[in-house]
Amino acid sequence: MAEFVSDIKTILHNDADVYTILSDLNNLELVRDRIPEDKIKEFSFDKDSVTITVDPVGKVKFNVVEREPSKTIKFESEQLPFTLTMWIQLVSKGEADTKMKLTLKADLNPFIKPMVSKPLQQGLDKVADTLAQLPYGELINRGKE
């Protein structure tokens, strides 16, 4: 099992707001315009899953399989030739200070591991950067409208 871990990111919002936005995948609608259309195609989602098409991998579906309020959101993949699990971990350090780390575990065979390790790590880092930069306060307010 290969493991990939993002750098720890600081989000200047409380953990409850961050969790509220990230744990309901319907909130992806609020940030649809930030998703690069040249990298991700056929983007769809509901409260518990997101489906994307990424070249050269193809269609991939991620399902939320576990939620621990204000702490963890766990995803598992479908439609991949290997098992992939991802966790978003949140730790509160103060009222407007949440630390976030993404961890990805993939059951890669030894032949494919060297080819996909670098793209997986880069993708995980990009997702972590994007999630850390979301305007959580604005998204919480927009979600209440």
C-alpha positions as CSV (number, residue, x, y, z in Angstrom):
1,M,0.0,0.0,0.0
2,A,1.5,3.3,-1.1
3,E,0.8,6.3,1.1
4,F,0.9,10.0,0.0
5,V,0.6,12.9,2.4
6,S,0.1,16.6,1.7
7,D,1.8,19.3,3.6
8,I,-0.1,20.6,6.6
9,K,-2.1,23.6,5.5
10,T,-3.5,26.4,7.7
11,I,-7.0,27.6,7.1
12,L,-8.0,30.8,8.8
13,H,-11.5,29.6,9.8
14,N,-12.9,27.5,12.6
15,D,-12.9,23.7,12.1
16,A,-16.7,23.5,12.2
17,D,-17.1,25.8,9.2
18,V,-14.4,24.0,7.3
19,Y,-15.9,20.7,8.0
20,T,-19.4,21.9,7.1
21,I,-18.2,23.0,3.7
22,L,-16.0,20.0,2.9
23,S,-18.3,17.2,4.3
24,D,-21.2,18.0,2.0
25,L,-20.1,17.5,-1.6
26,N,-23.1,19.5,-2.8
27,N,-21.0,22.5,-1.8
28,L,-18.8,21.8,-4.8
29,E,-21.4,23.8,-6.7
30,L,-20.2,26.9,-4.8
31,V,-16.7,26.5,-6.2
32,R,-17.4,24.9,-9.6
33,D,-15.8,27.9,-11.4
34,R,-12.4,27.2,-9.7
35,I,-12.1,23.7,-11.2
36,P,-9.9,23.6,-14.3
37,E,-12.0,22.4,-17.2
38,D,-8.9,21.4,-19.2
39,K,-7.9,18.9,-16.4
40,I,-11.3,17.6,-15.2
41,K,-14.2,16.7,-17.4
42,E,-17.7,15.4,-16.8
43,F,-17.8,16.7,-13.2
44,S,-20.8,15.7,-11.2
45,F,-21.6,15.3,-7.5
46,D,-24.2,14.9,-4.8
47,K,-24.0,15.0,-1.0
48,D,-21.9,11.8,-0.7
49,S,-20.0,11.4,-4.0
50,V,-18.2,13.2,-6.7
51,T,-17.5,11.8,-10.2
52,I,-14.9,13.2,-12.5
53,T,-13.2,12.2,-15.7
54,V,-9.4,12.9,-15.7
55,D,-7.1,12.1,-18.6
56,P,-5.5,9.6,-18.9
57,V,-7.2,7.8,-16.0
58,G,-10.8,8.1,-17.2
59,K,-13.9,8.3,-15.1
60,V,-13.4,8.1,-11.3
61,K,-16.0,8.2,-8.6
62,F,-15.2,9.1,-4.9
63,N,-17.7,8.2,-2.2
64,V,-17.7,9.6,1.3
65,V,-17.6,6.5,3.5
66,E,-17.0,8.1,6.9
67,R,-17.5,11.5,8.5
68,E,-16.3,12.5,12.0
69,P,-17.7,16.0,12.7
70,S,-15.0,18.7,12.6
71,K,-12.2,16.1,12.3
72,T,-12.2,13.7,9.4
73,I,-13.8,13.0,6.0
74,K,-12.9,9.7,4.4
75,F,-13.4,8.9,0.7
76,E,-13.0,5.6,-1.3
77,S,-12.7,5.4,-5.0
78,E,-14.7,3.4,-7.5
79,Q,-14.0,2.6,-11.2
80,L,-10.2,2.5,-10.7
81,P,-8.0,-0.5,-11.4
82,F,-6.7,-0.2,-7.8
83,T,-8.1,0.7,-4.4
84,L,-7.7,4.3,-3.4
85,T,-8.7,5.9,-0.1
86,M,-8.3,9.5,0.9
87,W,-8.8,11.3,4.2
88,I,-9.2,15.0,4.9
89,Q,-8.0,15.5,8.5
90,L,-8.8,18.7,10.4
91,V,-7.4,19.9,13.7
92,S,-8.5,23.0,15.5
93,K,-5.7,25.2,16.8
94,G,-8.0,28.2,17.6
95,E,-11.2,30.0,16.7
96,A,-9.9,31.0,13.3
97,D,-7.0,28.5,12.9
98,T,-7.6,25.0,11.5
99,K,-4.8,22.7,10.3
100,M,-5.6,20.4,7.4
101,K,-3.8,17.4,6.0
102,L,-4.8,15.1,3.2
103,T,-3.7,11.5,3.2
104,L,-4.1,9.1,0.2
105,K,-3.5,5.4,0.3
106,A,-3.4,3.4,-2.9
107,D,-3.0,-0.3,-3.5
108,L,-0.6,0.0,-6.4
109,N,1.2,-3.0,-7.9
110,P,5.0,-2.6,-8.2
111,F,4.9,-2.1,-11.9
112,I,2.4,0.9,-11.9
113,K,3.7,2.5,-8.7
114,P,6.7,4.3,-10.3
115,M,4.5,5.7,-13.1
116,V,1.7,7.1,-10.9
117,S,3.4,8.1,-7.6
118,K,4.5,11.5,-8.8
119,P,1.2,12.5,-10.4
120,L,-0.7,11.2,-7.3
121,Q,1.4,13.3,-5.0
122,Q,1.2,16.4,-7.2
123,G,-2.6,15.9,-7.5
124,L,-3.0,15.5,-3.7
125,D,-0.8,18.6,-3.1
126,K,-2.9,20.6,-5.6
127,V,-6.2,19.5,-3.9
128,A,-4.8,20.5,-0.5
129,D,-3.7,23.9,-1.8
130,T,-7.1,24.5,-3.4
131,L,-9.1,23.4,-0.2
132,A,-6.9,25.6,2.0
133,Q,-7.5,28.7,-0.2
134,L,-11.3,28.4,-0.3
135,P,-13.2,31.4,1.1
136,Y,-14.9,29.5,3.9
137,G,-16.6,32.5,5.5
138,E,-18.1,33.5,2.2
139,L,-19.1,29.9,1.3
140,I,-20.8,29.5,4.7
141,N,-22.8,32.7,4.2
142,R,-23.7,31.7,0.6
143,G,-24.8,28.3,1.8
144,K,-27.2,29.9,4.3
145,E,-28.9,32.0,1.6
